[in-house]
Amino acid sequence: MKQGMAGSHLFRQNQYMYLKKEDMLTEKQIVSKYLGVPYLHHGRDLTGGDCWSLIILINKDRGIEILDLENYEQDWAKKGKNHFIDNYYKNWEIVTPPKFLDVLLFKNHLGVVSHAGAYLSDGKFIHTHSKVGTIISRLTARWEQRLEGIYRYKE
């Protein structure tokens, strides 16, 4: 069920808020829509989500359907399985430097990708933290040490 918003290019459908494909996303729109969404492991909408749901939803806003890791076994990152990387090579390219909404993948102590965020600008990215929900962080040396790669969807 679609629900319009007067004077806006946004509409609501099935608990997701989407931007029309022909409208360019802005950092302000992304931040105002997702900042503060609570953490919920395997949540997949604005009522709660994890880092991968944030990537799914942002890309859905862009008209891009991406792999949902929800159906993979629990604790796969702790077991050394690299589902992020294994499923990115066909539709995504590794890039540098990051541009707006490029996906940042971060590895854990085992060298396995276990966290993701979307690049905003000026060294900032948006991601979901298990204790505080969706936040904006700076790409500091700590994050850069964990950075596996920066990925851009091949259009």
C-alpha positions in Angstrom: 0.0 0.0 0.0 1.5 3.3 -1.1 1.2 6.4 1.0 2.2 9.8 -0.5 3.8 12.7 1.3 2.7 16.1 0.1 5.5 18.0 -1.7 7.9 15.1 -1.3 9.4 12.5 -3.6 9.1 9.9 -0.8 6.5 7.2 -0.5 5.9 4.4 2.0 5.3 0.8 0.9 5.4 -2.3 3.1 7.2 -0.6 6.0 10.0 0.7 3.7 10.3 4.3 2.6 11.7 4.5 -1.0 12.9 7.4 -3.2 11.8 7.4 -6.7 14.5 6.0 -8.9 14.7 9.2 -11.0 15.5 11.3 -7.9 19.1 11.6 -6.7 19.7 10.6 -3.1 21.4 13.2 -0.9 23.4 12.7 2.2 20.8 14.7 4.1 18.0 12.3 3.0 20.1 9.2 3.9 21.0 10.6 7.3 17.5 11.8 8.1 15.9 8.5 7.1 18.3 6.0 8.7 20.1 7.8 11.6 18.8 6.4 14.9 17.2 3.2 13.5 17.6 0.7 16.3 19.8 -2.3 16.1 17.9 -5.6 15.5 19.9 -8.7 14.3 18.4 -9.7 11.0 15.9 -6.9 11.1 15.1 -5.6 7.6 13.1 -2.4 7.9 13.1 1.0 9.6 11.8 -0.5 12.9 15.2 -2.1 13.4 18.1 -3.6 11.5 21.7 -4.7 11.4 24.6 -3.3 9.3 23.7 -5.4 6.3 20.0 -4.4 6.4 21.2 -0.7 6.2 23.2 -1.6 3.0 20.2 -3.4 1.6 17.8 -0.6 2.3 20.0 2.2 1.0 20.6 0.3 -2.2 16.9 -0.5 -2.5 16.4 3.3 -2.3 18.7 3.5 -5.3 16.8 0.8 -7.2 19.4 -1.8 -6.6 18.5 -5.3 -5.2 21.4 -6.9 -3.4 22.1 -10.2 -1.8 20.5 -10.6 1.6 22.8 -12.6 4.0 19.8 -13.2 6.4 19.5 -16.9 5.3 23.1 -17.8 6.0 24.1 -19.8 9.1 24.4 -18.0 12.4 27.8 -16.8 13.4 29.2 -17.4 9.9 31.8 -14.6 10.3 33.1 -16.2 13.5 33.5 -19.4 11.6 35.7 -17.9 8.9 33.2 -17.9 6.1 33.4 -14.8 3.9 29.9 -14.5 2.5 30.2 -10.8 1.8 33.3 -11.2 -0.4 32.2 -14.4 -2.0 29.0 -12.8 -3.3 30.3 -9.4 -4.4 32.7 -10.1 -7.2 30.1 -10.2 -10.0 28.1 -7.0 -9.5 30.5 -4.9 -7.4 34.0 -3.5 -8.1 36.6 -2.6 -5.5 37.4 1.1 -5.7 39.4 3.9 -4.1 38.9 6.6 -3.0 35.3 6.2 -1.7 32.4 8.1 -3.2 28.9 8.8 -1.8 27.1 5.5 -0.9 30.0 3.2 -1.7 29.9 0.2 0.6 32.7 -0.1 3.1 33.4 -3.7 4.3 35.3 -4.3 7.6 36.9 -7.4 8.7 37.1 -9.0 12.2 40.1 -10.4 14.0 39.9 -13.5 11.8 40.2 -11.5 8.6 36.6 -12.2 7.7 34.2 -9.4 6.7 31.8 -9.0 9.6 30.6 -5.4 9.3 29.5 -2.9 6.6 28.7 0.7 6.2 27.9 3.2 3.5 30.3 6.1 2.8 28.8 9.6 3.1 31.4 12.3 2.6 34.4 14.0 4.2 35.6 10.8 5.8 32.2 9.9 7.4 30.1 6.8 7.0 26.8 5.5 8.2 26.5 2.1 9.8 24.6 0.2 12.5 26.2 -0.5 15.9 24.8 -3.3 18.0 24.5 -1.2 21.1 23.2 2.2 19.8 21.6 1.5 16.4 22.4 3.4 13.2 25.1 6.0 13.7 27.6 8.1 11.7 31.3 7.6 12.4 34.5 9.0 11.0 36.8 6.7 9.0 39.6 6.9 11.6 42.8 4.8 11.8 41.0 2.2 13.8 38.4 1.7 11.1 40.9 1.9 8.3 42.9 -1.0 10.0 39.8 -3.1 9.7 38.8 -2.0 6.2 38.7 -4.9 3.8 37.7 -2.8 0.8 35.4 -0.1 -0.7 32.9 -1.5 -3.1 30.8 0.3 -5.8 27.9 -1.3 -7.7 28.6 -1.7 -11.4 25.9 0.2 -13.2 
